[in-house]
Amino acid sequence: MEQPNHFWFHDTVSALIYSFAGLNEENGALPPFNDLTGFILQQHAQMPDYLRGPMLAATLAFDTAGVMNGGKLFHRQPPEVRRRQIAAWKNSKAGFKRDLIRYFESLTALALHSRGPGPPASRNGSGTPENTIIHPAAGLQAEIVVIGSGPGGAITACLLAEAGRDVLLVEEGPFYPLTSCEPFSRNEMLQKYRNGGQTVAMGRNKISYVEGRCVGGGSEINSGLYHRTPPEMLERWQKEFQVEALSESEMRPHFETCERDVSVSLLPGPAPTASLKLHEGAARLGWKSLEVPRWFRYAAAGSPSPQGTRQSMTETYLPRFLRAGGRLLPLTRVRQLKPDGTKWVLAATHDAAKPVRIAAGAVFLCAGAVQTPALLRRSGITRNIGDSLQMHPTVKIVARFPEAVNAADMGVPVHQVKEFAPRLSFGCSISSTAYLALGLLDHPQAAREVARTWTHMAIYYAMITSEGRGSIRTLPGFCDPLVRYRLTGTDRRNLADGLKKLAQILFESGASGLYPGLTRGPELLRRDDLAGLPEPLPDGLASLMTIHLFSSCPMGEDRSRCAADSFGRVHGFEGLFLNDASLLCTAPGVNPQGSIMALARRNTLHFLGQT
């Protein structure tokens, strides 16, 4: 039986949802909203475990505050009184009050604008090649264990297996095929995102980020845009971190091979209109803009899938790994690893309940920039581990145009403006109605018009190469690590400058209205309104996010600052290697996936003695 406070929580959540959703009746959002309540309760159950209790307590405190406002608990108040209490908390100077309302408002908007069937019932997804997945006994052995199946882990496991090694690939998440759900949808969030996409770096300026938690990792959920590591960045890493064999000429064959393997290419036809708007606006200002290639495979003209297929890890390296005899173990979380003589012993849990012990001669840890240092720190390995996290913080603008720029099949826009790179980059984002509604939370009138005007709207972003640093720490008694990040004053000035320059581009391209992601931010209707944008970006009042995380365990021969050597071996440990985004020495200023793949290939071939 549920505890009484769970029923109380349910009733409060339901009342909040009905309050938010009721404002969207003109968009066809009609009750009942039980499906929205169910989704948000499910999301609460998936959020980082150290936040669930505080979120429950804050929600019940909000409900209790209704007694002071109207003599009754919030969920028993009439709609008008509820709306006044929500507005008071949303506009409060107390950050935790604003955060609470924003949490429920954002999830309601997402669920409301993406109503549809739920994800497939199977834990392993539809169409999973069951004959390739092992069912663990209490004890397993392998010559090499690779932990994490994203771009770093998939390439590592594939090349090791193709070299004839006995390889076990362990993945915490389930195995879903790429086609199991609509890309960038609510269902994808439930299936493939860690914590349902509710991960955040704490600090004076909270930064939302996302991680893949499925076979294929981040490659299954990202947009597939591809960059090589800029040559000047490779040179900097060589000099500042003493990384060996990292010149542009030494890395070129690794980039070229990975690009062939995942079919990196330009669009075979015209780019989406929203993407071209960014390109045209930049061109009128004389700023450098380009189409970014993607790792997509396109069918012949007239194909039923003219947009092509993203060449994620489940489409490329993982099938090769399985054909080479590799073994895959999904739904298995490695809790700790420790040396035992000449071997490593991994303590893991399969399907959230079954203990599994895995013995291996060597371990490649490829769980990503957050989970890799978290596992190392849980295992007592802490020197230069999780102390230097970097990311590309991003701020967004929703733009409205007089003409249609958006369509249901628009896909991923491909243009980026690199005039001010690596300090600033600009691009166009996924612009579904659900994401538009999220982007307009600070502009409620425009948000209420999304269902009617979405074809005239698109989301754009300004991304900075941050000089700030973050940390990853484990918390006693909790599974999820605490991520913290500090923006510097320069970072906040760069974000403000990026927001203003992005608005210039969009006005130049013909936008008739701009809605920046700032709490109580202004609606921009003309160029003169840009003077009203804050500089620097205010603490705690900007909606910041990122999909790029790295540098939490940097590589190099400088042991005073590096966690691993030039090829990923953890300093001071035999048979323990890192091979993912955590190795990048600093923020590269571009999408990091090309860097991750090329370094993974380079390091694995070095391990095999083939370079």
N, C-alpha and C positions, 0 to 999 in steps of 0.2 A: 504494500500500500504506500502511496506517495505521502510524504510528510505534509502537514498543513501549510507550511510556508511555500511549498511547491504549487499548491492550488492558488495561494495568494499571489505568487509570482505570475502564474498563468493569467489570472484575472487582470493584473496590472498591465502586463504586456498586451493583452487583448484590447484593453481600453485605450492604450497608447496607439495601437495600430488602427483602431476604428477612428480615432481622432485625426491621425495623419491621412488615412485613406479617404476619409469623408470629404476632405478638401479637394479631391480629384474626381468627384462625381461627373463633372463636365467632360472628363476624358473617358467616361464609360466605366469608371471604377465603382461598381455597385456591390453592396454587401450580398451575402455574408462574406467575411474576410477570414474564415477559419483556416483557409490554406495559407494565408500570410502569417497567421499566428503560429501555425505548425512549423513553417519555415524558420521563423525567428527563434522559436524555442530550440529547434534543431541547431541553429547557428550558435546560440548561447552554449549548448552542450559541446560544441566543437571549438570554441574559442580557447586560447592558451589557458591551461589549467590554473595558473596562479591568478588569473583575472576573473574566473567564473564566480568565486565567492564574493569578491568586491562588487562585481556587477549586480549580483543578486541583492546584496545589501543596499547598494545605491538605489536600485529600482524600488525596493520596498520602502526605503526612506522617502523617495519621491511620492509614493502612494500615500504614505503617512502624512506628508506635508499638506495633503488636501484637507486634513482636519483643520489646520490653521487657516486655510484659505476659504473654506466653505462649510466647515463643521462635519464633513464626511471624508472618508478615504477617497482619493482621486478616482478610483475605478467605479465609485458609486455616485459621482457627481454628474450633473447634466452636461451635455456637449459644450456649451458656451463657457462654463466654469473650467472645464478641462482645458479648453484652448487657451484661456488666460494663464493657467498655471504652466502649461507647456511654453508659452511665449516668455514668461518670466524667467524660467530656467534657461531657455535657449539664449536669452540676452543677458544672462547673469555675468558678473565679473569673475565668478568662481569657475575655474576651468573644469572641475569635475562635473558641475551641473550642465555646462554646455556640451561636454563630451557625452554624457548620458543621453541627452536628447538627440544629439547628432547620430549616435549609434542606432537608436531605434528608428529615427527618421530615414536614415540612409538605407537600412535594411528593408524598411517598408517600401521605399521608392523602388529599390531594386526588384523586390518580389512583385510589386504591383505592375511594373512594366515588363515583366517577363513571366507572366502566368502561363503555365503549360504543364505537360506531364512531367512526372519526376524521373529521376535517373533509373537505369535498368536495375532490376532487383539483384542480379548476381554480384557478389563481392568482387569477382574477378572480371566482370565485364562481359559483354556479348562478343562471341567469336574468339575468345582467348585460346591460344594453342595449348590446351591442357597437357598434351603429351610432352611438352618441353618444360613444364613446371614440376619441380620436385616437391614431394610431401614429406616434411622433415621428420626424422626420428629424433629421439632425445639428443643424440650425438651425431655430428657430421664432420667430415674431414675433407680438405682440399689442399692442393699444392699452393694455390693463391686464392684469396677471398677479396672480391671487390665490393665495397659497401657504397651503394648509391648508383642509380642507373641513368642519371641525366647525361648530358653531353660528355663530361669528363669520364664518368664511370662506364658508359656504353662503349666509348672508343677504347678505353683501357682494356675492358673485358674482351672486346672483339679481337683486338690485335694479339692479346695473350693467348686466347683460344685458337686463333688461326696459326699461331706459332707452335701449337701442339701442347700447350700447358693445360693442366687440370685446373679449371677455373669455376668457382662458385660466385655468382653475382647475387648479392642480397639487397633487396629493396623494401623499404618500410611500407610503401603504399601498394594498392592493388594494381592489377594488370587490366587496363581498358584499351581497346583499340582506338586509333585516332578518330574513327567515325562513331564512337559510342554516344556522342552528344554534339549539340551545336557549339562551335567555337565561341568563346567569350560569353557564354550563357550562364544562367543561374545553375543549371544542371552540371555544367563543367566545374563550377565552383564547388559544388557538393562532392563531385566525383574525384577531382584531381588536384585541388588546392589544399595545402596544409592549413589546418584549422579553419577550413571553409573560407580561406582568403582573409581572415581577420587578424593578421599579424601586424605588429606595429613596433617601431623603434621609439622608445620612450625618451623624453627630454623636454626642454622648454618649448621646442617645436616638434611635436610628434610627427613621425613620418610613416605612413602606411606602406607596407611592402607585401609582396606575394612570393610564395615558393610553391613549386610543384611537389606533390606527394603522391606519386604514381610511377609505374614502370615507364621510363623515358624522361622523368623529372620535368624540369622547366621547358624542355623542347616540345612537350605536349601541349603547353598552354600559351606559349609566347607567339609573337607575330612573325617570326622567322626572318627579320631584318638582319643583314650580315655586314660586318666590317672586319677588315684585318686590323691588328694592332698598329697604330700609327708608328712609323719608323722612329720618330723623335721620342716616343714613349719607350720603345725597346732600348734605345740608347741611354735614356735616363735610368732605366732599371739596371742596365749593365754597370753604369758608373756608381750610382748611389747605393745599390744593394749587392754589388759584386756578383751578378748573375752571369754564369758562363754560357757560351754557345747560344747567344741570343741576338746576334746581329740580324739585320733584315735579310741578308743573303742566306744565312743559316736557317732562318724561319720560313723562307719562301717555299721550299718544297713541301713543308707541312701544311701551309695554307692552301697551296694548289691542290694537294691530294684531298684534303677535307672538302674543298669546294667542289671537286668532281664527285666525291662520295655522296654529298647531299644536294647536288644539282643547283648550286648557287647561280642565279641568273636574273636578268631584268625581265620586266613584264613583256609578254609577247604582243600586247596591244596597248591601247591608251590607258593612262592612269585614272583612278577615280576623280571625279570633279572636285571633291573636297581637297584632295591631294594637290591637284593642279592649281587651286586657289592659292595655296601657300607658295607654290613655285612662282606663280605669276606676280604675287605681291612682292616677293623678294627680288625678282628680276627688275621690277619697276624702281626699286630702291637701289639697284646695282649691287645687291648682295648675293654671294655665292649660294646656289641651291642645286641639289642633285637628286636623281632617283637612286635610292639605295637598293641594291640587289637583295633577293630573298632566297632562302633554300626551299624552293618549290619546284615540283616537276609538272610541266604543262603538257596536256594531251594535244593531239592534232586538232586543227581547226574543225569546228562543227561538233566537238566532243560535248557530251552532256555536262562536263565539269570544266568549263572554260577557265575558271579561276585557278585551276591546278590543285595539287595536293602538297601540303606542307611536308617536307622531308624530315620529320621528327626522328627520334631515336628508334621508335617502334616501327618505323618505315624503312630504316636504313641499317644502322650498325647492330641493333639487337637481333634482327633476323639472321644476319651474318654470324653473330656470336652463337646463336642456337644451332645453326647449320654446322658450325665448326665443333660442336660437341659440348659447348658450354652449358652449365646448369644454372637455372634461374630460380630463386627463392623469393617470391613477393610476400607482402603482408608480414614482414619480419623486421622487428626493430632491434637493432644492436644497442644494448644498454651500456656495455662496458667491454673493454679489451685490455688484456694484460699479457706480458711476455711470460713464457714458461719454457725455460731452456732455449732450444733453437726454434721454438714455435711460438705462435700467438694463439691465445684462447679467447674466444668471443662469447660473452654471455648475452643471449638474445631471447626475445619473446615472439612466438609466431601467432598470428591472428589474435593478438591482444591477451592471450591467456597461456599458451603452451610454451614452457621453457625449452630452449634449444641451446646446446653447447656446440660451438664450431671451433675446430682446431685447424690452423693453417700455417704453412711455412712462411708466407708473406701476406701482408694486408695492404691493399690500396684503398685509402679512405677518400671517397668522392661524393660526399653527402651535401656539398654546397657550403657557401660562405658562412652560414649560421650553424648548420647541423654538424659540420666537420669539427669546428672548434668545441662545440658543446660536447660531443662524444669524447674528444681527447681530454677535456677538462674533467668529465665524469670519471675518466680512467686515470686521473692523477698526473696527466701530462700537460703542463701549463706554461712552460717557458716560451714567451712570445706567441702564445696561443690565445686568440680571441681578444687581443688588445688593440688592434689597428684596423677594425672594420671601416671600409669606405663604401660610398654609394654615389649615385647620381640623383640628388633630389630634384623633383619636378613639380612645377606649378602649372595649372591648366586654365584655359579660357574656353568657354562655349561661345561660338560665333554664329550670328544669324545673318543670312544673306537674302537679298530680294528675290533671287531665283533659287531653284532646287539645286542642291549640291550633294544630297545624301540619298541613299537607296538601300533597300533591304539586302541586296546582294553586293553592297559596296566593297566588302572585305577590308583589307588592311591598306590604308594609304601608304605611299612609298617615298614621298619626297621629304627631305630634310634640308634645313638651311644651316650651312657650316661657316658662314662668314666670320663668326666670332669664336669658332672652335679653337681649343678645347674648353675655353671658359664657358661658352654658351652654345647650345644647339636647339633648334626648333623643329617640330614635326607635327603631324596630324595623327590623332588617336582613333581607336575604335569608337564609333559614334552611334551605337544602337540606341533605341529609345530608353532602355534601362540605364545606360551609361550617361545619356543626356540628362535624364532626371536626377541622377546622382550629382552630375556636374553643376546643376542648377539649384542645389539645396539652399544656397545663400541668396537666391533670387526667386522667391516663391511664385510671383506672378508669371514669370517666364516658364517656370516648371509646370504650372497648371496648363500651359498651352502646348506642351511637348507632343501629346498625341495628335494634335491638329497641325503643328508646324514643323515636325521633326525633319521632314525632307529638306527644309531650308536651314538646318542647323548642323554643325559639326564641332568636334572637340579638338583643340590644338594645345600643344604643351611647349613650355620652355624648360630645358634641362641644363643643370650646371655641373661642372666638374668640381666637386666639393673639396675644400681643404680641411674640413672637419674630420673627426675621428669618432668611432664608436667602439663598443665592447660587447662581448657575448659572455654571459655568466650563467652557470647552473644554480638552481635554487634547491636547497634541501627539501625533500619531500615532494618535489614537483618534477614532471617530465619535461615540460617546455622550458627552454632557456629564456632568460631575460636579455633583451637586446636594448642597448642604449646608444644614443647618437647625439652629438653636440655640433650644431651649426656654428660657424664662426661669424663675426661681424661681416667679413668679406663675403661669406656665403649668402647672408641675408641681403646684402647690397647687390650681389650678382643676380639673385632671384628677382629682386625688384627691377633691376635693369632688364633682365630677360622678359619679364612680364610686359614692360613698357615697349620693348622692341618687338615682341610678338604682336602686341596690339597695333603697332605701326604697320607691320606686314599685312595684317588682316584688314585694316582700314584701306590700305593701298590696293588690296585685292577686291574691294567693293563691299565689305561687310557693313551692314546697316545697324548692328548692335553687338556689343561684346559684354560677356558676363564672366568676370574673373572669379576664381575660386578663393575668395576672401570673405571671412565672416563680416557681415554688414558692409561688404564691398560695394563700390558704385557700379551702376549700369553705365556703360560707355556708349554713347550714341554718336559722338563726333570726335575728331582728333583733339579738339581743345580739352575734352574730358580727361585726357591722359595726365594732365597736371594734377588730377585728384588721386592718382595712384600713390600709395605710400612708398617712402624710401628712407631707410631700408625696409624690407618686409617685416611687419610687426611680429613680435614673439607671440606664438599661440593662436594667431588669428588667420593663418593661411592653411588651406587644405593641401598638404604636401604628400607626395607618394613617390615610390620608385619601384622599378622591376629589376634594377641592376645593383647587385651586392657583390663585394669581393674584398680581397686584401686582408682578411682576418688572420691568415697564417702565411705571411709573405715568404717567398723563396729567395735564396741568395747565400753567398758565403760569409756575409757579415753576421756573425752569430749574435752580436749585440742587439740586433733588431729582427732577424729572420728566424722563422720556425723550422724551415726545411732548407736543404741545400738546393743547388741550381737545378736539380732534376727531381725534386720532390721528396727525397728521403728526409724524414724527421731527424733533426740534429740530435745525436746522442742515442739513437735507436736503430738497430739492425732489423731489416725486414718490414719496416713501417713506412709507407709512402702516402703522400697527399697528391691528388691529381685533379683538381677542380678549381672553381673560382677563388677559393681561399688563397691560392698561391700567387695571384696577381699582386705585384708589389704596391701599386697605387691605382687610383681610378684611371682607366684608360681614356676616358672622354668619348668613347663610342660604345655601342652595344658590345658587351664582352664575350658573346658566345663564340665568335670566330677566334678570339684569343684563347678561350678555354679549350676548344677543340684542337687547335694547332699545338698548344703546349702539352695536352694530354697525349697526342700522337708522338711528339718529340720525346717526352719523358718515358713513355712505354717502350719505344724503340731503343732508347738508351739502356733501360733495364734489361732488355733482351740482347744487348750487345750488338745491335744492328746499325748503330750510328757511331 
